[in-house]
Amino acid sequence: MTVLIDSWAWIEYFKGSSYGIKSKDFIEGNEEIITSSINVAEVYNFLLKNNIYKQNLIDFMIKTSFVIVIDTNIALQAAKYKFEKKFGMADAIVLATAKFHNAKIITGDDDFKDEENVTYIGK
């Protein structure tokens, strides 16, 4: 199975929270991991804002997963999801990326709670 680890799950994993332990099963498991380039930007922004030693963490994120660049097809589908579902653009990009790669999204972000092919690990 291919899983897309959402920013929420990466951040909880790096924080070592109880939700991060749930993320760990996927991040350190046997699944093929993909991550959208928008997730890399969001996680790196979080690390910078919280003054967390970041280079080794972001390097781990990039080395552990296949980073999917936002191409035209993903961008166009993301725009449709943003419009139809009233998602933020980052979440719409994540959803489009997962759909194009037949991946299950691993997240605790409430925006994804009722979506298909999501493993929701939040509250």
C-alpha positions, 0 to 999 in steps of 0.5 A: 500500500502507498501512503501519503503522510500529511504535514499534520502526521509528520509534525506530530511524529517529530514532536513525539506526541501520542499522535506521533506514535500513531504516525510512527507505525506508517512512517517507520512501517513497510508501506511506500511513503509519498509526501507532497512538496507542499507538505515539505514546505509546511513542515519546514515552516513549522520547524522554523517557527518553533526553532526546532533543530531542523536540517536533520528532521527535514532531511529524514522526511525527504529521505524517508518518502518519495516527494511528489512535485506539484505538476499541472495535473495535480494543480488543476485537480487541487483547484477543483477540490478547493472550489468544491470542498472549500479546502485550503489550497495546501489540503486540496493539493494533498488530496489531489496528490494522493488521488493521482498516486492511489495513496491513502492519506495519513493525517489528523487534520479535521478537513480530511476526516470524512474523505475516502482513503484516509486513515484519520489518527487525530482526536 
